[in-house]
Structures are given as C-alpha cells and as structure tokens.
C-alpha cells in the first residue's frame, strides 16, 4: 500500500492481504474470492451494459462514436475508431463515509 498526496494506492496484493485477515482465510482462498468477484462483475457489465451495486457503485458502458482527430506528434489528421468505455459512478451512500463508519 502506498499513500500519495493523501490518496491510498491499494494494489491487488494488498487487498488480498486485507481480505485474508478480515475473513480469516488463506491467501489462496482470498485471492480466489477476489478474482471470482472481479470476473463475475466484469462479465455482468459486458453482458448487460450496466451493473448497479446499490449504495456503492454504478458501472456502465458508454459508446464513443468514431471521429476525426489529429496525431499530436505530427499534426496530421487521423481517424479515431469507435469504442466502448467503462465508466463508474460512486453512489451517494458511499461518497460520504463518516469517520466513525470506517472499518478496522
């Protein structure tokens, strides 16, 4: 875990360690649980286009149309292909966590 400008940068290995301690499991079990959650969540977003975890997070896909742009290295015009972006919106219940609500 690394703290930069007051923001904690949490690596997957750190989260796995927290999960292991909090749930009294082995590192392998913690890692498997986290990987299962991430894979399930990712597949749900790809299949439905949007997943809402009430009171926590809303993740959705947004389509960006193809457009014209410029290559910053040489200024020549280029075609930027259409793509889908993953966006997330933090729900109000999670945005305003009180100091006394933090877990140990």
Secondary structure as UniProt FT lines:
FT   STRAND          2..4
FT   TURN            5..6
FT   STRAND          7..9
FT   HELIX           12..23
FT   HELIX           27..48
FT   STRAND          50..53
FT   TURN            54..56
FT   STRAND          57..64
FT   STRAND          67..70
FT   TURN            72..74
FT   STRAND          77..80
FT   STRAND          83..90
FT   HELIX           92..95
FT   HELIX           99..101
//
